[in-house]
Amino acid sequence: MADFFLPNHVHFCYRGNAVVFLDLKQDDYTFVGAEGAAALRGLSSLDSSTMTPERRAALNELLEGGLLTADQSAGRVVAPTISTLATQPLLGEEDVSVARASIGHLATFLAASTVAHARLRWGHLHETIAHVQRRKALRGSSRPVDIERSRALVAVFERLRSLFPRRYLCLFDSLALIEFLAHYEIFPSWIFGVRLEPWAAHCWVQAAECIFNEDVEEAAGYTPVMVI
């Protein structure tokens, strides 16, 4: 069953009996029904009898669509995204109101917000994701996220948010927050999630069980499809 691999720019999750793919190069989500989901699960089974002709046909369709690859050097083992469930908010009710922002914080906030705005307006999502991944691997993989320091800095970010003239959008706000925290050598996870009924895609910032910029119950309604 090792003749199919997941391209490095493709991520997926199971949502009920279906599958949702995220193709970063196409900046597109693809819904796959129960037969395709069963075929993907069959790839991890040692019992070759689970791979029926119908399921192999479903895999070949994914191969033709670029959501799978037969080139091992261009892909990885086919496995769904797994993420820790957020169970508590990083910020309390008063954290933002008592946050004190310095001139240095303001300069960093404006720089981070400008970078995020430029990347999302003129760049490509897969290049932005690759940049965040590389930086985190180089500078953040060897240390845990300092939750208390993160709380103070995220509160400052939220206090300053109204100073950047762009309406709330989860992609922008999460990327701007990630750029802001990276300046202080804090590298949390950037989580992309999906739901089906009604369809929606969302993203937020999280470290362990603490969610930085979203309500815990709201995030719980989404299944993570990519974790950076």
Summary of the structure (lengths in Angstrom):
residues: 228
radius of gyration: 19.4
end to end distance: 27.4
largest distance: 64.7
contacts: 669
relative contact order: 0.17
helix: 45%
strand: 21%
